[in-house]
Amino acid sequence: QVQLVESGGGLVQAGGSLRLSCAASINAFSRYTMAWHRQAPGKERELVAQITSDGRTNYADSVKGRFTISRDNAKNTVYLQMNSLKFEDTGVYYCYAMRWGTTYWGQGTQVTVSS
């Protein structure tokens, strides 16, 4: 059974940093596109960052230059380094895996940025 387990969320002051991790129990992890989405209170879930199986990355405009997504295929883990955090980055961050139209979601980790 596929599991995506996020960790690293928490409370941080504006301007601070957090590093999220997502450990995936999934066969052929290296072949999956991995991503982080977030959902702020009262808003729809949105894509934050994505990394393909060949390492290409894509970011939401709101996080470009501040967030970095990376993956370690040997550890079946994807990371999201978040720097210069802003109040509007607050939300639940979800790990996402996709291959051939099949998608999986983690249960999410809360990130709260205090202004």
N, C-alpha and C positions, 0 to 999 in steps of 0.2 A: 504494500500500500504506500502510495506516495505521500510524503509529509514534507512540508516546508515550515521550518521553525525559525521565527525571527527573534533577535535579541539585540540589546544595546540601546533601546529607547530610554527615555527618562525626562527629567526636568533640567533645563539649562537656561542660563540668562542669554538675552539677546547679544549677539556677537560671539557666542561660544561655539563649541564643536561637539559633535557626536559621531560615532561610527556604528552603523547598523550592520548586523550580520544575518545571513539567512542560510541555515544548514539544510540541505536538501537530501532526503533519502529517496533517490530517484536513479533508475538505471540510465546509463548514457547521458549523464548530466552535461557533459561537454557539448552535446549536440542540441541543447535547449537554448532558446533565447530566454534570458532572465531579465527581470525588471523589478523596479520598485514603483508602487503607486501610493498615493496618500488620499485620505479623506478628512477634510476639515469639518468641524461641526456645522451642520446645515448646508453642506455643499456636496456636490457629486464627487465620486472618486476620480482622481486624475493621474495620468502617467507622470512620474517624476524623472525617471531615468531608465534606460534600457541598454543591455549589452547582448550582442548576438553571439552565436557559437564561434564566429571567427574574430570576435573582439571589437566589432564596430559598436560605437556608443551613440546614444541619442539622449538629449536632455530637454526638459521643459524650459522655455525661455526664462521662467522665473528663478531657475536654479543654476543656470549656466554660469560658470566661473566660480561657483561656490561649492557645488556638490560634485563628487566623483564616484562613478560606479566601477567596480572591478570584480573579477571572479578568480577563484582558485580551483581549477578543475580537479586537482589532486585531492582537495578537501571537500569537494562538492558544496562549495560555499560561494555566495555572492555577497559583496559588501557595498555599503553606501557611506562614503565619507562626507559628512556635512559640516561645512565651515561657515563662518559669518552668519550664523543662524538668525532669522528674523521672527518676529511674533507671528507673522503670517505663514511660517513653516509648521506651525502647530497642527497636529492631526494624528490620525492613526496611519502608520506606514505598513503597507502590505507587500510581501514578497510574491512574485508571480513567475511562473514558468510556462513556456509554450513551445510546442513542437508539433508540426503537422496538424495544426488546428486544435489540438488537445491542450487544455489549459489547467493549471493548478494554482491555488491561492494558499498563502499562509493565513494564520489567524490574526496577524497584525501586532504591532508594537506601538505604544503611545509615545509620541514626542510632544513635549510641551515646552514652548519657548516663552519665557517671561520677559516682558518689556521693561 
